[in-house]
Amino acid sequence: MRNALLILSVYLLYPSVTLSAIEDVSFGIGTQTQFVGKVQTDESGSTNKFEFNPYFTTAAEVSLTENLSFYPEFGFLYPDSTKDPLISKMTYFFLGSLGYEVRDWVLRAGLGLSMTKISGKGGTQVLNNGNQPESFPMPEGSATSRNVILNLGTDYFVHSDWSARAETSIYNPVNSRNRSFTYQLAVHYHFHDILGLNKSKTKTKIKEKADDSW
């Protein structure tokens, strides 16, 4: 846990001392499928491949070189119940990625910290256990799990202000036994130089192409 906080501090606090290097601030909305192939979805034993779990994220772009940038990011899933309606879950995450711009694409890779808070009211619940019902204890209070994640993704600018994103987060990347995957699909709106600190280097390649075609 101490190492995770150290990594997070380096990623998120160091770039903040150079606000003039912030070239873009964006807001995204999408869906996340958690722990692909690890969650059973029906009695026949099928596992999850795609789920609609709305999530929201905001990120900044801190320019390092002409094509290389640092992207601090914060996001969270819409709070909801789990497969069991008596248990609620809240997931949020911090990311720090390096991104390399290639024409209208940005290729990103980095580390982050994901936290999931699960809450319940306690008591017991009667569920089928084989051929007969059995009482199972329910969690009481709340507990938070923390995981260091490896994040890999790509953004494609369909317009100077809009981008589409596909990415995956790898939980426990160095532990083959506990390793799992989550992926996100999202769209982002880019405010560019919203802080008014410098002249924005907006992604205008597609717009220029469209202008040239006329």
N, C-alpha and C positions, 0 to 999 in steps of 0.2 A: 504494500500500500504506500509506503514511504517513497519507493522508487517511482510509482505512478504519479504521485503528487509532484515530485521533482521534475519529471518529464513534462507534466502539464504546465508547471510554472515557467519552464524555459520556453515552451511553445507560445503561451498566451501572454506572458508579461514582458518578455524581451522586446517583441515588435512594437509594443505600445509606447515605447519611448521615442519612436520615430513616426509620429502621426502624419507628418508631411508625406511619408511614403505610401500612405493608404490611397489607392487609386480607385477602389470600388467597394461598395457595400451592397450586399444582395440579400433578398428574402426568398425562401423556397418553401414549397408545399409538395408533398408526395405521399407515397405509401411504402411501408417497410414490411418485409417478410422475415420474421425472426427464426433463427435456428433451423435452417432448411433441412428437411429430412429427419429432424429430431423429435417433432411433435406429432403424436398420433391423432388423426382426424376422424376416424370412424372405427367401428367394432371389428372390421375386417383387417385392421392393421395398417391402413394407408397412412402415409405421413404427409406433412405440409410441403407444398411446392410454391404456392402463391397465396398471400393473404392480404386483405385490404385493411391496413393499420395506418391511419392518417398520421403524418408527422410534419413538424414545422422546424425550420432551421434558418439561422441568419449567419452570414459569414462576411469577412472582410478580405480584401486583397492587399497585401503589403509587398510592394515591388522590391525585388532584390537586384535583378538585372533586366535587360530589355525583354527577355522571354521567360525568366524564372521569377516566381512569386511565392510568398508564404501566405497560407490561408488559415487563420484562426476561425473557429466555428463553434457555435452552440446550437443544439437542437433537442427536441423532445417529442415523444409520441403523445397523441391525444389520450388523456387518462380514461381508462375504461375498466371493465371487469375482465377477468380471465375466462377460460373455458368454464370455470365454475363461477356463477354470478354472485356468490357469497364472498369472493375474494377480488379485491381491486388491485390494479397494477399501474405504476407510473415509471416510465423509462425516460432518461435524459442523458445527454452525452456532450463531451467536449472533444474537439478534434484540432489537430495542428498538422497541416499538410503542406508539402512542397508541390507546386504545380508548374509544369512546363508548357508554354503556349506554342502550338504548331498550327498556323493559319487560324481556322475557326474552332480548333479543338484546344482543350486544356487537359493534360494528363496529370493526375494527382496521386500522391502516395504519402502516407504519414501515420502517426500514432495518435491514440486518443484514450479517453477514459469513459466507460459506459457504466451507468448506475441504474439499477432497477429496484424500486421500492414496492413491496407487496404488503397489503394490509388486509386483516380479517377481524371478525368480531368474536371468534372463538366458538365454543360449543362442539357439537358432533353432527355428522351428516350420514344418513343411511344410504349405502350404495351396494350394488350387486358385486359380490366377490365369488366368482365361479357360479355355482348353482344356488347360492343363498345370500340374502342381504346381510350386511355387516356394518356396524357403526365405525366411522372413521373420525378422528379428532380434526378440527379445523384450526388454522392458525389464529392466534389472538394477538392483537397489537400489530406492529409493523416491523419489518426487517428490510435492510438494504444490502444488495449485493453489488460488488464493484469489480469491474474487469478491464484490464488493459487490452485495447484492440488495435489491430493493424488495419488501416483503411486504404483501399485502392479504388480509384474512380476516374471517370472522364466526363467532361462537360463539352457540349457542342452548342455554339452560338447560332441559333436560327435567325437571330436579329441582333442588332447592337445592344438591345435592352433585355433580351430573353435568351435563356439557355436551357437545354434539356440535360439531365444528369442521370447516369447509371453508375452505381458503385456497390462495393461489397465491404463488409466489416468482418474481420476474422478474429474471433474470440479465442484467447489462450493460444496464440500462434505457435509457441514453442512447445506446447504440450499436446502430443498427438492423441492422447487418450481423451482429453477434454476439449479438443479443438472443435469449434462449430462456426457456421457461416450465417451471416445475415446480409440481405441485400436491399437496396433502396432504389426507387425510381421517382424522379421529381422534376419539377420545372422551377426555374429561378428567375426572378425579376431583379435587374441590376440598376441601382440608383447612381452608380459611378461616383463622382466627386460630391457626395451628399454633405460632407463636412466642410466643403468650400476651402480646403487647405491647399489645393494645387490644381492645375489644369488637368482634367481627366484624360487618361489614355484609353478611351472607350474602344470597345470591339466594334469596328465599323466596316470590316471587310465585306460582309454580306450586303450591307447597305450600299457600299461603293459599287459592288458588282451589279446590284439592281439598278443604280443610277446609270452605270455605263451601258446597260442593256437598252436604255431608252435613247 
